[in-house]
Amino acid sequence: MPYWLTASEMALRIARREVSAREVVAGTLARLETVNPALNAVVQRMDAAALAAAEEVDRAVARGEDVGPLAGVPVTVKVNVDQAGQVTSNGLRTQAMLVAAT
């Protein structure tokens, strides 16, 4: 999946089953491997969770369910936004082990 597509274009292709959400996520992770070492934009990777979520989207699409307008489109969340069970360091070394409760 070309990384330069818009989120809307990716979502439409997933909904039409032209490409799987898993393929989109895998392609995004491959691109991240290429560019992130120089950028260090993503400091906490959640590859397994992203792939698992993509596979659930693919199953829902296969069942004909309405998956929502951006289902399967990869996103990143900054480390200053709480995600239950994930580190919320706010970019501070002193908070490197601060895990969000909710």
N, C-alpha and C positions, 0 to 999 in steps of 0.2 A: 504494500500500500504506500503510495507516494506520500511522504511526510508533508509536502507543501499543500495538500488539499485542505480546505477549510473544514471545521468541525461539522458543519451542515452537510457538506459533500460526503464526508466519511460516514456520518450517520445514515444518510440516504442510501449509500451503497450497502451498508450493513443491513438496513431494513429490507432492501430489495434482494438480499442474499447474493449480491454480486461478489462480496468478500465477507469473510467471517470477522467477528469482533476479535477473535483470538489472533487472526492474521494481522489486524490493525495494531493490536497491542504488541505483538511480537516485532512488527516492523518498527514501531515507536521505540521499543526497548533497544533494538539494534542501532537505531539512529542515536539514541542516548549514549550507548557505548562509544560511538564514534566521536561525538561532540562534547560530552560532559567532562571528560578529563581536562580539557582546556578551559571550560567555563566554570566548572564546579557549581552549576546552577541547582542541581538536584543532589542534596546531601544525605537524604534518607530514602533509599530505594525500597520499593515494595513490589518487586517483580512477581512473586508467587501470588500475592493477593490480586494484583492486576490481571494476571492470566486467568485466575479462578473466576473473577468477576466477569471477564470477557466470555468465558465458557458458559456461564449461566445466562448471559445475554443471548448467546448463540442458541442455547436450548429453548429459551423463551421465544425467540424469533421462529425457530423450527416448529413450535407448537402453535404459531399464529397469534401469539399474544401481543398486545400493544405494549411495547417496551419503553416508550417515551421518546421525545424528540432527539436526544443526544446519547441514547444508550449505546454502549460499546466504544464511545469516543474517549481516548485516554486524556487524563488531566493530571496536573500536579497541584499539590496543596502546600503552601508555604509552611515552614515549621513553626510559625507563630499562630497557627490555627489549630485549636484542639481537635484531635481525632481520638476517640476512645481507644485506649490500649497502645497508643503510639507516643513516642517522645515528642514533647513540645518544648524545644530548647530555646526558642526565640533567638537563635543564633549565638547564645551565650554558653561558654564552657561551664559555668557554674550551674547551668540548668540542663546539662547533657543527659542526666538520668531522670528528668522530670517527665513522668508518663501521665498523659491526660486520662482522667477518670470518665469524662463524658465528651 
